[in-house]
Amino acid sequence: MNNVTVIGTGNVGSAVAGMLAKAGAGLQILDRDKEKAAALAGQVNGTAGTVGEALTGDVVVLAVPYPALAEIAGIYSGDLDGKTVVDVTNPVDFETFDDLVVPADSSAAAQLASLLPKANVLKAFNTTFAGVVGAGSLGGNDAVVLVAGDDNGAKETLIRLVEAGGLKGVDAGSLKRARELEALAFLQMTLAAKETISWNGGFALVK
């Protein structure tokens, strides 16, 4: 099974790491706060370190806020060449909570891909709330992780990990679809903020 580095120990990072542990992945947890990294690593039987340390995963999950993507890309730059890099962010304007802060013809994932041209950038987990990832189900349906990216092998690897972790992985198309995934996630977040749905709710994919 794959070795995965998860950067970030917040709700999403913790939920994704827990799912990957169920999938049997070897986990490295990195955070700016080594104590937080160590705490999560202890829960998922992984190793802990701080951001800037060498990456051990061939899959790297960036469970950080959108503004941190460029900094992480700068820190690791060539170290991410050839790796599968998973962007989970949603580039929401948190001052107004009324818009996305990327151009209408772009996405956070596309911006990341431009910074990491030799990495296989995927968009995933951003449309699935952390609580849903942890629960593995939503309204009686399997929790679904939509995965967008241009490298089919990278998508297949992530989908295999997701399904081994008890969720349903779905190929959502090329990285161009990240824009729609971010818009879908934004709508879902605004509904949760208005308490129309809960933060353990969301959209289900039903065949």
N, C-alpha and C positions, 0 to 999 in steps of 0.2 A: 504494500500500500504506500501511498505517497507521503512524503514529509512536507508539512505545511507550516509556514510561519504566519502567525496572526499578529499584526501590529495594531495595538489598541485593546484596552481592557474594559471598555464601557459596556453598555447593555448589548449592543450588536456584536462586538468582539467576543464577549463572554458567551453569548448564545451560539454564535458560529463555531467557536472553539469547542463548546460542549457537543454540538452536532458532529463535528469532525472527530472528536474522541470516540463517539459511538461508532463512527465509520472505521475506526482502527488506524487513523492517520497518526504518524509521528509528529508531535506538535512542539513548536518553539513559540513562546509568547514574549513579545517585546512591548515595552511601554516606556515613556519618559520616567515614570516612577517604578523603580525596580521592585519595590514592595508589592505594588499592585500586580506587576507581572508575575512575581513569585506566588502570590495568592491564587491567581487564576491557573497558573501552571500546576500548582498542587492539586487543583480540582480536576484537571484533565490529564494528569500524569505526563506533563510536558516539561520542557526546560524553560528557564526564564532569563531575560536579559533586558538591557536598556536599548532604546533606539540609537542606532549608530553601530551596534555590534554586528558582526558578520551574520549573514542570513544562512540558515541551514535548510530552509524549505525550497523545493522546486516549484511550489505554489505559494504565493505570498498574498495574503488577504489584508487590504488596507482598510481597517475598521477605525478610521479616524475622521474628524470633521473635514468637510470639503476644503476649507482654506489650508489645511495641512498637506494636501496632496502634492503641491509643488515643492514644498520643503522636503518631504520624504523622497520624492523623485530626485531632488538635488543631492540628498545625503547618500543615496544608494546608486543613483545614475547607472554606470556600467555594470554594477553588481546584479542588476535586474535583467540584463541581456539574456534572452533565451528562456526566462522564467515566465510562468503564468502569473499575472498580476491582477488581482480581483478588486475592483473599485466598488465599494458598497455605499458611497456617499450620495447625498441628495443636496444639490447646490441651491438651497432655499435662502431667500433673503429673510433672516430671522429678526430683522428690525421691523419690517412691515408684515411679514408672514403672508405676503400677497403676490410673490413673484419668484421666478428662478433667476439666478444672477449670472447665468451663462447666455450667450447669444442664442437667438431663436433657431439658428441652423447648426447648433453645436450642443455639447453636453460635457459634464464633468469628465466622463470617461474618454471622450474624444480629446479633450485638453490633456489628460494624463497620457494618452497614447502618443500625442505629439511630443511630449517630454521624454517618453521612453520608446523611441521608434524601434528598438530591437527586442522589446518585451512583447508578450502576447497578452494584451490587456482585455479583460472581460468586465462586463457590468453584471452584477448579481447581488442578491440579498437586499437590495434597496427597496423593493416593493413588498417585502415581507417583514412585518414588525418583529422585534426581538422575541417578544413573548410567544409569537406564533412559531418562530423557528424552534424555540425551546419546547413548545408543546407538541410540535410535529403535525398538528391538525388545525383546521379552521372550520367551524360550523359543521362538523361531521364530515368534512372533506379533507383529503391529504393536503398538508401545507405545501405550497408550490414555490419553488425558486426559479424565477425566469432568468435565463443566462443569455446575454448578447455578446458577440465577439466575432472577429474575422478569422480566427484560427480554429478549425474544426476539432483538431486534436486536443487543444486546450479546453474547449467547451466539453468535449466528451469526458475528459479527465475530471473536471469539476462536477459535471452531472453524475458521474459514477460515484464520486465522494458524497454528494448530496443524497443520493438514493441509498448508499450504504449506511448513511446516518439517519435514515428513516423518513426522509422527506421526498417529494417528487421534484425532479429536475426537468425543466423544459427548455429546449433550444428556442430562443426568441428571435433568432436571426443575426444579422451582422451587427457590428458595433454602432452603425447608424441608428439602430433601434434603441440605443441607450437614451436618446432624447425622449422618446415616448415612455420608456420605463421611468425616467426621472419625473416626467409630467404626471404619470399615473401615481407614483409615490407621493408627489406633492399634493394631489387631490386627496389621496387617502389620509395624509397627515392633516390637512385642513379639516376633514370630516372628524378626525379624532380630536383635534383641538377644540372643535365646536361641540364635542361629546355626542355627535350623531352616531359614531361608532366608538368602541373602546380602543385603547392602545394594544389590546390583545385581539382585535378584530381585523377587518380588511377585506380585500377582494379575493374571492376563490375562483379557481379555474376548473370548470366542470365540463367534461366531454359529453 
